[in-house]
Amino acid sequence: MSVEMSFKKLMGIAGVAAGLSMFAVTGANAAPDPNFHIYIAYGQSNMEGNATNFDKNIDGKEHPRFKMFATTSCSNLGRPTVGEMYPAVPPMFKCNQGLSVADWFGRHMADSLPDVTIGIIPVAVGGTSIRLFDPDDYKSYLSTAESWLQSSAKAYGNDGNAMARIIEVAKKAQEKGVIKGIIFHQGETDGGMGQGVWEGKVKKTYEYMLKQLGLNAEETPFVAGEMVDGGSCAGFSSRVRGLSNYIANFGVASSKGYGSKGDGLHFTVEGYRGMGLRYAQEMLKLVNVTPVDPEPQEPFSGKAIEIPGKVEVENFDKPGKGRNEDGTSNDSYSDQDSENHGDSDYRKDTGVDLYKAGDGVALGYTQTGEWLEYTVEVKTDGEYNVEVSVAAGNSTSAFKLYIDEKAITDEVSVPQTADNSWDTYETITVKEGVKLTAGKHVLKLEITANYVNIDWIQFSEPKKEDPPSAIAKVRFDMTEAESNFSVYNMQGVKLATFTAKGMSDAMNLVKTDAKLRKQAKGVFFVRKEGAKLMSKKVVVFE
């Protein structure tokens, strides 16, 4: 494809994307999108998110169908405006918290509802009592609360009225989508609150939200989570489960197997991921949707691609389903949009941009951040050379290769083709001597800079050097004194100068230098400095 054609195509895509934007408002009274499902998330520290050591490559990776409505102004996170919608990445609660159960709740909900976008309204205060969310009691509660808690509550307004912030943002969110449920994690602070009192206040906050937002209980499930398994407040989990006696449309996320990070109160990163999944599973049951059981990705042909061998870029794995409890995805590719902008019908249902080129079908229209994965089987332990067939009409394209999520190359800058063509493919060596272990692995191709076209990836064993022929073994008498020697090619061009102890030592140095052999195409003239004749020694490798 020509540069002009590519530009027009890209501009056309951009125009369509702008016109079909899910949240574009075409009129003052645009109706809320019924496929934008919004959930309120409230509580104390485990809902707020206490794990600041989350993995940005896993937990911090944006899900295209998971959004949040800012409830605090966080310019440091690129979320300056309360009530506006942003990508849902941690920390969602306030500006400097960590991973929350709500993070993975939203991701799993989106994975289980492929035609739906999920939104979260996050409001939580670490260490708070349920009293903070009671619209009739919060002022009295804050008036005697510790100064640090008063300050923390003010993140949601100068008066610390967290419930008012929930209602304010939820009403704005209802202009874009539909509130489908509420998730809750709180209770650690209220262990001393009388039986039935805490439960009654939780019910009151739930019913207050329903009334203020025009919701009905039959269509608005409430899911609460148990305390940390085996932690300081584990006994309170029975009271969490007992909320079923107060709220009819109710589910509980079990914490079994998810202990504390060491403080007896807060989940580990793995616990937040797992609890998020369990919240989603309970919510899906209540909305009559069968949760998606995780299924791993599979080789496209049913059999792993052998290494050494060629990986045709269009034969990426078949995607699996859902996410695992550790947060890892079973996707086998990531494309920036769902449309195949190439001209090939091959695997058109995936939306990966494939077109007719190279050896038949190649990857094109690539954008930064896209990736493809391949199940491969390495036959033997060893070192392998890696070559890739590429085309680039500009000088800024780049990619990177991984095995089992570990980089095996640096970022590879793709050279611009001599004729600036996107269809002139060249083979480049991207890495020599990559160490691989025998067995099955996942090869990942990541686009790190826009618009490289790729046809295939080749893994090969390094060629073994043949021993020199009988002619090459002809020897001359020489002195063993250390001297300077120079190496020339057949045209008399000097290739290198070095020090050696005699001609024999010089010859050994030359024979082991692969770069020199390649430059001179196997024929060398070696001359001792000061000698009158250039052809003091001739070596021919067959």
C-alpha positions in Angstrom: 0.0 0.0 0.0 1.3 3.5 -0.8 1.9 6.1 1.8 -1.0 8.2 0.3 -3.3 5.2 0.4 -2.3 4.4 4.0 -2.9 8.0 5.1 -6.4 8.1 3.4 -7.3 4.8 5.0 -6.2 5.9 8.4 -8.1 9.2 8.1 -11.2 7.3 7.1 -10.8 5.0 10.1 -10.4 8.0 12.4 -13.5 9.6 10.9 -15.6 6.4 11.4 -14.3 6.1 15.0 -15.2 9.6 15.7 -18.7 9.2 14.2 -19.4 6.0 16.0 -17.9 6.9 19.4 -19.9 5.2 22.0 -20.2 8.3 24.2 -20.5 11.0 21.5 -23.4 13.3 22.3 -25.4 14.2 19.2 -28.0 16.2 21.1 -28.8 17.7 24.4 -31.2 14.9 25.2 -29.1 11.9 24.1 -30.4 8.8 25.8 -28.2 6.7 28.1 -26.5 3.8 26.5 -28.3 0.6 27.7 -25.0 -1.3 27.1 -23.1 0.9 29.5 -23.5 -0.8 32.9 -22.5 1.3 35.9 -21.8 0.1 39.5 -21.4 2.0 42.7 -18.4 0.8 44.8 -18.3 2.1 48.4 -16.8 1.1 51.8 -13.5 1.5 53.7 -9.9 0.6 53.1 -10.2 -2.8 51.3 -12.6 -1.1 48.8 -10.5 2.0 48.7 -7.5 -0.1 47.7 -4.6 -0.7 50.1 -2.1 -2.6 47.8 0.1 0.1 46.3 2.6 -2.6 45.1 0.4 -3.7 42.2 1.9 -4.7 38.9 1.4 -1.8 36.4 1.8 -4.3 33.5 -1.1 -6.4 34.7 -3.2 -4.4 37.1 -2.5 -1.1 35.6 -3.2 -2.1 32.0 -6.2 -0.3 30.6 -9.2 -2.4 29.6 -11.0 -0.9 26.6 -14.4 -1.5 28.0 -13.9 -0.5 31.6 -14.3 3.1 32.7 -14.6 5.1 35.9 -16.3 8.3 37.0 -13.9 10.5 38.9 -15.2 11.2 42.5 -12.0 13.2 43.5 -9.9 15.6 41.5 -6.6 13.9 40.8 -4.5 16.0 38.4 -1.5 13.8 39.1 -3.4 10.9 37.5 -4.8 12.9 34.6 -8.3 12.9 36.2 -8.8 16.5 37.2 -12.6 16.8 36.9 -15.1 15.3 39.3 -18.0 13.6 37.5 -16.0 13.1 34.2 -15.4 9.6 32.8 -11.8 8.2 32.5 -10.1 4.9 31.9 -10.5 2.7 35.0 -6.9 2.0 36.2 -5.7 2.0 39.7 -5.8 3.9 41.9 -9.5 4.6 41.2 -10.2 5.8 44.7 -8.7 9.1 45.6 -5.2 10.0 44.2 -2.6 7.9 46.0 -4.2 4.7 47.0 -3.7 1.2 45.5 -5.4 -1.8 43.9 -9.0 -2.3 45.0 -11.5 -5.2 44.7 -13.4 -2.9 42.3 -10.5 -2.9 39.8 -10.8 -6.6 39.0 -14.5 -6.7 39.6 -14.9 -4.3 36.6 -12.4 -6.2 34.4 -14.1 -9.6 35.0 -17.6 -8.1 34.4 -16.4 -6.6 31.1 -14.8 -10.0 30.1 -18.1 -11.8 30.9 -20.3 -9.3 29.0 -18.5 -8.8 25.6 -21.0 -6.3 24.2 -21.1 -4.2 27.4 -18.9 -1.4 28.8 -18.5 -1.3 32.6 -18.3 1.8 34.7 -17.4 2.3 38.3 -18.4 5.1 40.7 -15.7 4.8 43.5 -16.1 6.3 46.9 -14.4 4.8 50.0 -12.5 6.0 53.1 -10.0 3.9 54.9 -10.7 3.3 58.5 -14.3 4.7 58.4 -17.4 3.5 60.1 -20.6 2.8 58.1 -21.8 6.0 59.8 -19.9 8.1 57.3 -22.3 7.0 54.6 -25.4 7.6 56.6 -26.8 11.0 55.4 -28.3 11.7 58.8 -25.3 10.7 60.9 -22.1 11.6 59.0 -21.8 15.1 60.6 -22.1 13.7 64.1 -19.6 11.0 63.3 -17.0 13.3 61.8 -17.3 15.8 64.6 -15.7 13.3 67.0 -13.5 11.4 64.5 -9.7 11.5 64.4 -8.3 14.4 62.4 -6.7 12.1 59.8 -10.1 10.5 59.1 -11.8 14.0 58.9 -9.1 15.0 56.4 -9.5 11.8 54.4 -13.3 12.2 54.1 -12.8 15.8 52.8 -11.5 14.2 49.5 -15.2 13.9 48.7 -16.1 17.5 49.7 -15.3 20.0 52.3 -18.0 18.7 54.6 -16.8 15.1 54.2 -20.3 14.0 52.9 -19.2 10.8 51.0 -22.8 9.8 50.3 -23.5 13.2 48.7 -20.6 12.7 46.4 -21.9 9.2 45.4 -25.3 10.7 44.5 -23.8 13.7 42.7 -21.5 11.6 40.4 -24.1 8.8 40.0 -26.6 11.3 38.5 -24.0 12.4 36.0 -23.2 8.8 35.2 -26.9 8.1 34.5 -26.8 10.5 31.6 -24.4 8.1 29.9 -25.4 4.7 31.1 -27.5 2.6 33.5 -26.7 1.8 37.1 -26.9 -1.9 37.4 -25.7 -2.7 40.9 -23.7 -1.8 44.0 -20.6 -3.5 45.6 -19.6 -2.9 49.2 -16.7 -3.8 51.5 -16.8 -2.4 55.0 -17.0 -3.5 58.6 -13.5 -3.8 60.0 -14.1 -0.6 62.0 -17.6 -1.5 63.3 -16.9 -4.7 65.1 -18.1 -3.1 68.3 -21.4 -1.9 66.8 -24.4 -3.8 68.2 -25.9 -6.8 66.3 -28.5 -5.4 63.9 -27.3 -1.8 64.2 -24.5 -2.1 61.6 -26.7 -4.2 59.4 -29.5 -1.6 59.6 -27.2 1.2 58.6 -25.9 -0.8 55.6 -29.5 -1.4 54.5 -30.3 2.3 55.1 -27.4 3.5 52.8 -28.5 1.0 50.1 -32.1 2.1 50.2 -31.1 5.8 50.2 -29.1 5.4 47.0 -32.0 3.5 45.4 -34.4 6.4 46.2 -32.1 9.2 45.2 -31.2 7.6 41.9 -34.7 6.3 41.0 -33.7 2.7 41.2 -35.6 -0.4 42.4 -34.2 -3.1 44.5 -35.4 -5.9 42.2 -33.1 -4.6 39.4 -30.2 -3.4 41.6 -28.2 -6.2 43.2 -26.0 -5.5 46.3 -22.8 -7.6 46.7 -20.8 -7.4 49.9 -17.4 -9.0 50.6 -16.1 -10.9 53.6 -13.2 -9.7 55.7 -9.6 -11.0 55.2 -9.5 -14.8 55.7 -7.9 -15.6 59.0 -7.3 -11.9 59.7 -8.0 -9.7 62.8 -11.6 -9.1 61.8 -12.4 -12.5 60.3 -15.2 -13.1 62.8 -17.1 -10.1 61.3 -17.6 -12.1 58.0 -20.6 -13.9 59.6 -22.3 -10.5 59.9 -21.5 -9.7 56.3 -23.2 -12.9 55.3 -26.1 -12.0 57.6 -26.9 -9.0 55.4 -29.0 -11.4 53.4 -31.6 -11.0 56.1 -31.8 -7.3 55.5 -31.3 -7.0 51.7 -33.2 -9.4 49.4 -31.3 -8.9 46.2 -28.0 -9.8 47.9 -24.8 -11.7 47.2 -21.6 -12.2 49.2 -18.0 -12.6 47.9 -16.2 -15.2 49.9 -12.7 -14.4 51.1 -11.7 -18.0 51.6 -8.0 -18.5 50.8 -7.2 -14.8 50.7 -5.3 -13.8 53.8 -3.7 -10.5 54.8 -0.6 -8.9 53.6 0.8 -9.1 57.1 -1.2 -6.5 59.0 -4.3 -8.8 59.6 -6.6 -6.3 57.8 -5.8 -5.9 54.2 -5.6 -8.2 51.2 -2.5 -8.9 49.2 -2.3 -7.9 45.5 -3.4 -11.5 44.7 -6.2 -11.2 47.2 -7.6 -8.0 45.5 -7.5 -9.7 42.1 -9.2 -12.9 43.4 -11.8 -11.0 45.4 -12.6 -8.9 42.3 -13.3 -12.1 40.4 -15.6 -13.3 43.2 -17.5 -10.1 43.4 -18.1 -10.3 39.7 -19.2 -14.0 39.9 -21.8 -13.1 42.5 -23.0 -10.1 40.6 -23.4 -12.1 37.4 -25.5 -14.7 39.2 -27.8 -11.9 40.5 -28.3 -10.5 37.0 -28.8 -14.0 35.6 -25.6 -14.1 33.5 -23.5 -17.3 33.7 -19.9 -16.3 34.7 -17.3 -17.0 32.1 -15.0 -19.8 33.2 -11.4 -19.1 32.1 -10.2 -21.0 29.1 -6.6 -20.8 27.9 -5.5 -19.7 24.4 -4.7 -22.4 21.9 -2.4 -22.7 18.9 -4.2 -21.7 15.7 -3.5 -24.9 13.9 -4.1 -27.0 16.9 -0.3 -27.7 17.2 2.4 -25.5 18.6 4.7 -23.9 16.0 8.1 -25.6 16.0 11.4 -23.8 16.7 13.7 -23.9 14.8 11.2 -22.8 12.1 9.2 -20.0 10.7 6.3 -18.3 12.5 3.8 -16.9 10.0 2.6 -13.7 11.7 -1.1 -14.2 10.7 -1.2 -17.6 12.5 -1.4 -16.2 16.0 -3.2 -18.3 18.7 -6.9 -18.6 19.0 -8.0 -16.5 22.0 -9.2 -18.1 25.2 -11.9 -16.7 27.5 -12.1 -14.6 30.6 -9.3 -13.9 33.1 -7.5 -16.1 35.6 -7.6 -15.4 39.4 -4.0 -14.0 39.2 -5.3 -11.3 36.8 -3.6 -12.7 33.7 -5.7 -12.6 30.5 -6.4 -15.5 28.1 -6.4 -13.2 25.1 -4.0 -14.1 22.3 -3.9 -10.6 20.6 -4.7 -7.0 21.2 -5.8 -4.7 18.4 -6.8 -1.1 18.8 -10.1 -1.5 17.0 -12.4 -4.4 16.0 -12.2 -3.8 12.2 -9.8 -5.5 9.9 -8.4 -2.7 7.8 -6.5 -5.0 5.5 -7.8 -6.5 2.3 -7.5 -10.1 3.4 -10.4 -12.2 4.5 -8.1 -14.5 6.5 -9.2 -14.5 10.1 -11.3 -11.4 9.5 -13.4 -12.1 12.5 -10.6 -11.2 14.9 -10.3 -7.6 13.7 -6.5 -8.0 13.4 -5.3 -6.0 10.4 -4.1 -8.6 7.8 -3.6 -7.9 4.1 -2.3 -9.7 1.0 1.4 -9.2 0.8 4.8 -10.8 1.4 4.5 -14.6 1.3 0.7 -14.4 1.1 -0.8 -12.7 4.1 1.0 -10.1 6.3 0.3 -7.9 9.3 -0.3 -4.2 8.5 -1.8 -1.0 9.8 -0.1 -1.7 13.1 -0.4 0.8 16.0 1.7 1.2 19.1 0.6 -1.1 21.9 -0.9 -3.8 19.7 0.4 -7.4 20.2 0.0 -11.0 19.0 0.9 -14.3 20.7 2.0 -17.7 19.4 2.3 -21.0 21.2 5.7 -22.4 20.1 7.6 -25.6 20.9 11.4 -25.3 21.1 12.9 -28.7 20.1 16.2 -28.4 22.0 18.0 -26.2 24.4 20.3 -23.8 22.6 21.0 -20.5 20.9 19.0 -19.3 18.0 19.2 -16.5 15.5 16.1 -14.5 14.9 15.2 -12.9 11.5 12.0 -11.0 10.6 10.5 -10.1 7.3 9.4 -6.5 7.4 8.3 -3.5 5.3 8.1 0.1 6.4 7.4 3.2 4.4 8.7 5.5 7.2 11.7 5.5 9.5 9.9 5.4 12.9 8.4 1.9 13.0 9.5 -0.6 15.7 8.6 -3.8 17.5 9.8 -6.1 20.2 9.8 -9.9 20.9 9.2 -11.8 24.1 9.2 -15.4 25.2 6.9 -16.1 28.2 6.6 -12.3 28.8 10.4 -11.9 29.0 12.0 -9.7 26.4 14.4 -11.6 24.0 15.1 -8.5 21.9 15.6 -4.8 22.6 13.2 -2.5 20.7 13.9 -3.2 17.0 13.8 -0.1 14.8 12.7 -1.1 11.3 14.7 0.4 8.4 12.7 2.4 5.9 12.6 0.6 2.5 14.7 2.1 -0.2 11.6 2.9 -2.4 9.5 4.1 0.7 7.2 1.2 -0.1 5.0 -0.6 2.4 5.0 -3.7 0.2 8.7 -4.2 -0.4 9.7 -6.8 2.3 13.2 -7.1 3.6 14.7 -9.7 5.9 16.4 -8.3 8.9 18.4 -10.1 11.6 17.1 -8.8 14.9 19.1 -11.0 17.3 21.8 -13.6 17.2 22.4 -16.2 19.9 19.0 -16.0 21.7 19.0 -18.7 24.4 15.9 -20.8 24.5 15.0 -23.8 26.5 13.3 -26.9 25.2 9.5 -27.1 25.6 6.4 -25.1 25.0 6.5 -21.3 25.3 4.5 -18.3 24.3 6.1 -16.0 21.8 4.8 -12.4 21.9 5.2 -9.8 19.1 4.6 -6.3 20.4 4.3 -3.2 18.2 6.3 -0.4 20.0 6.0 2.3 17.2 3.3 2.7 14.6 3.0 1.2 11.1 5.5 -1.6 10.7 4.3 -4.4 8.3 5.4 -7.9 9.3 5.2 -11.1 7.3 7.1 -13.8 9.3 9.5 -14.4 12.2 12.2 -17.0 11.7 14.2 -18.9 14.4 17.2 -20.8 13.1 20.2 -22.5 14.6 23.6 -20.7 14.0 25.5 -22.3 11.1 28.5 -24.3 12.2 31.8 -23.2 10.6 33.4 -25.8 8.3 37.1 -26.6 9.0 39.7 -25.1 6.6 40.6 -27.0 3.5 44.0 -28.5 2.9 45.0 -25.4 0.9 44.3 -23.3 3.9 46.6 -25.4 6.1 49.7 -24.5 4.1 52.2 -23.0 6.5 55.2 -20.8 6.2 58.2 -20.6 8.5 57.9 -17.5 10.8 59.3 -15.8 13.8 57.3 -15.9 17.0 58.2 -12.3 18.0 55.2 -10.1 18.6 54.5 -7.9 15.6 51.7 -5.8 13.9 49.7 -7.5 11.1 47.1 -6.2 8.7 44.3 -8.0 6.9 43.2 -7.0 3.3 40.5 -8.2 1.0 41.0 -9.2 -2.6 40.8 -5.6 -3.7 43.6 -4.6 -1.4 41.3 -2.7 1.0 42.6 -2.9 4.6 40.0 -4.5 6.9 41.8 -4.5 10.2 45.2 -4.2 12.0 46.1 -6.1 15.1 49.1 -7.5 17.1 50.1 -11.2 17.0 53.0 -13.4 17.9 53.9 -14.6 14.5 52.0 -15.5 11.4 50.5 -18.6 12.9 49.0 -16.6 15.7 47.8 -13.9 13.2 46.1 -16.6 11.1 44.2 -18.0 14.1 42.9 -14.6 15.1 41.7 -14.0 11.5 40.0 -17.4 11.2 38.0 -16.8 14.4 36.7 -13.4 13.4 33.3 -14.0 11.7 32.9 -10.3 10.8 36.2 -10.3 8.8 35.3 -13.5 7.0 32.0 -12.0 5.9 33.6 -8.8 4.8 36.2 -10.5 2.7 33.9 -13.3 1.5 36.4 -16.0 2.7 39.6 -14.8 1.1 42.2 -12.9 3.1 45.6 -11.4 2.5 47.6 -11.1 5.7 50.7 -9.0 5.8 53.2 -8.5 8.6 53.9 -4.7 9.0 57.2 -3.8 7.3 57.0 -6.7 4.8 57.5 -5.7 1.2 54.9 -8.0 -0.3 51.2 -7.9 0.6 50.7 -11.6 -0.2 52.9 -12.8 2.6 50.2 -15.2 3.5 47.0 -16.2 1.7 44.1 -18.1 3.3 41.1 -19.5 1.4 38.1 -21.0 3.3 35.9 -23.3 1.3 
